[in-house]
Amino acid sequence: MNHFGLIIVGDEILSGKRQDKHLAKVIELLAARGLALSWARYLGDDRPQLVAALRQSMASDDVVFCCGGIGATPDDHTRQAAAAALGVELVLHPEAARFIAERTAEMAREGKAAADMTLPENRQRLKMAEFPAGAGIIPNPFNRIAGFTSGRHWFVPGFPVMAWPMIEWVLETHYADQFHLEQRGDRSMLVFEMAESTLTPLMEAVEREFDGIKVYSLPSVGSTAGQPADHSANGSSGSAMGRRHIELGAKGRLDQVDAAFERLLAGVQALGGEIG
């Protein structure tokens, strides 16, 4: 079963001019199909940085979605970085070029462009069909400006209205055989006024005892005088949540989660922990 990764590209994300929406959506799209995101990275519009990151991810067996930077303006570097990481040239993809020509003709009929593909502005548009040699294409249902794929990497635009249906198409077309192969679960409790260091040996023991289970702890420092409670770990609320606490849980294989949780629960009780 593949691991899935996500690369989100754009100076506008790192500077705060735009808020990323891809991470939460990709997690949602994967979860709906019984899959999970293994890792994510944010990168700026920096070609050497992109080349290095893509070389690293391409050396793995992970399936990677890359959002952003595949346009044809000077701050778009993803197509060139992917080619450099693969050690190949950028070449015009005939089908992607045809899609751009069709879209340009549509715009011309709407009075928004000229249909002559020899014009400088249209030659510039065609650069969006220049992909690493050997690449395949990802159809774009929004405006037909295709994304591309090389190996297990799938490159889509930064616009959510385009990227998200394209990612769904990739999942449904190429990874449907992996949907819901493994049923997963997650159970947790709140443990009040206990240090993580006290709970760590118990957490390690449960992971050793139960195959396919990860144990996690999400601490909150609670509230202090004049300050609201810190719920940043899990977004919880409620009067009890103003106290220092840890959300302690077990997640992983569904056939193991209940037993692992009960083992955690018994362990916390044995340590004298107050449970909510």
N, C-alpha and C positions, 0 to 999 in steps of 0.2 A: 504494500500500500504506500502510495507516494506521500511525501511531506510537501506542504504548500507554503510558499513564501510570497511576500509582497514588497515591491520597491515602489516608493512614491517619490516622484521627481518634481522639483520646482523651487526656485528661490522664494517665490511668493508664499509658499508654505512655511519655510524656515524663517522668513522675515515677519510673518504674522499678517501679511496683507490679505491672504486667503486662509480659511480654516479647512483643514483636511476633512473630507467626508468618506474617503475611500476605505480607510482601515475598518471602520465600523460596518460598512456595507459589505466588504469582502468577507468579514467574519460571519455576517448574516447569511450571505449567499452560500458559503461553505457549510455552515451549520444546518441549513435547510436540507442539505443533501447528505447529512451524516459525516461531514468532513470537518477538519479543523485547520486553522492557520498556525503554522509552526514558528514563523518569525516575520518581522517586518522591519524595513529600513526607510528612513527619510534621507534623500540626497538632494543637493542643490544642482543648479544648472552649470555644472563643472565637468568638462569632458574627461580629464584625467581621473577624477574621482569616480565618475560613472564607469569608465573602462575598468578600473581596478575592482570595483564592486561586482560588475558583471562577470569578469574573469573568475572571481571567487565563486559566485553562485553557479556559473556554468560548469564549474569543476565538480559540482555536487550532482546528485540524482533528483534534486528537488524540482517540483513544478513551481515556476515563478511567474507571477503577474507583475508587469511593470507599467505604471500609470504616469503618463506625462512626457513631454519633451520630444514628441515625434512629429512636430510641425516643421515648417520650413523657414522660420525666422532665425536671426542670429543667436537667440538665446535657447534654441532647441538643439540639443546635442545627443539625444538618446539613440537615434538611428545610426549616427556616426560612431558613437561609443560601442554599440552592439557589434557593428562590423569590425571595429578595432579589436574588441575582446575575442571575436571569433577568428581574427586573422584573415578576413576576406574583404573584398571591395564592396562599396555600395553600387548597386545596379538598378536600372529601371525595371520594375515588375510590370509586365504587359497588362495583366488583368487589373491591377491597381490603377495603372495609368488610364485604362479604359473607363473605369469607374469615375475618375476625376474628370475626364473629358465629358462623360455623360452628365455629371453634376454641373459642369461649367455650361453646357448647352442648356440645361434647365434654367440656370441663373440668367443666361442670355435671353431666354424667352420671357423671363420675368423682368427684364430690363436692368438687371443687377450686374451684368458682366458682358464681355464680348466672347463669342463662341470660337473665334480663331485661336487655335492652340499654339500658333507660332508667335503670338504676341508675348512680350516680356513677362507680363503679369501671369499669363497662363503657363509659360515655361517655369515660372517660379512655383506655381501650384503643383506642377508635375513632380517637383522635388519631393513632395510628400508620398510619392510612389517609388522612391529610391530606397531600397531595403538591402540588408546584407545578402550577398550572393547565396542562392539556395533557399532563401526564406519563403515561407508560405504566407498566406494572407488571412486576416480575420475580418469578416464582413462587418460593416458599420451600418446599422439600420437607420441611423439618424440622418446622415448625409452622404453615405456611401464612400467616404474617405477611409480607406481600409487601414487597419492595423496590420501587424506582421508577427510571425512566429519563427523562431529558430530553435530547433531542438525542443526542450521542455520550457522555454521562455516565451511568454506571450505579452506583446507590447501593444498597449492601447492608449488612446488620447487621455489627457488629464481631465476633460470635461465629463462629469458624472453621467450626463444624459447620453453620452456615447459609450463611455467605458463600461458601465454596469451591464447593459444588455450584451455587450461584446464578451465580457467575462462569463456571463451566463451561457452564452452560445458555446464558448470553449468548454465549459464544464459539461454541458449536456451532450456535446458532440464528441468529446474526446475522453471524458472521465466518468461516464455514466456507469461503467462497470465497477466503479469503486464506491458508488453511493451506498450508504447504510450497510457497509460490510460489517461494521462493528458497532453494536449498540453501546452508548456511553451514558454515564450518569454522574451526578454531582450532589453530595450531601454535606451540609456544614452546620456548625453550632457557634454560638457566641460564648467565649470564655472570658470572664471578668477578672480584672485585677491580678493577672498572672503573666509573668515574663515569658517571652518567646524562648529564652535560653532554658527555661524550665521544661517547656514543651518539646524542645528539639529532639531529645533522645526518644521520646514517644513517637514523634513523626517519623524518624529514621527507622524505628522498629516496624511500624506499620508498612512502610514502603518495602522493607525486606520481606515481610510476611505475605504480602498480597501482590501477585503478579499483575502488571498492567494498571497499577494504581499510583497516582501522584497525590501526595499530601501537601496542602498549602496552608499558609497563615497570612491573614490580612489584618495588620494591627491598626488600631486607632488610639490616639493619645487622649481621647475624650475632650472635655472642656476644662478650661481654667477660669479663674475669676475674671469676669468681664469679657470673656471670649467665647464664641460659639464652639460647639463640639466639632472635632475634626473627623469627618466621615469620608475622607477622600479615598480610603481603601475600597469601600464598597457602596458608597452612596446611600447607606442606611440612615434612618431617622427614627425618632421616638425618644421619650424621656430617658429610658434606660441607656440609650446610646450616648448620653453625655458622660458616661463613665468610661474609664480606660478599659478597652476590651480587645480581644482578638477573634476574628472570624476564622475558625479552624475547620478544615474540611478535607474530604477525600473525593477525588474525581478519577474517572477512567472507565474500565470495562464494567458494563452494567451488572454482570453476574458477580462482580467482586465488590461493588460500591457499598452495599448495605452491610456486609460483614466487616469491611474496613472501617466504616463509620462507627459501627458498634464497638469495634476494638478501640478506636479513638476515644469514644465516649467513656468506656470503662477505664481507660488510662487516665483521662482527665479527672474522673471521679476519684480514682485511687490517689491522685496527686492533691486532692482536696480542692479542686477548682470549682468555682461557681459558674453554672452553665445556664445560658439563656437560649 
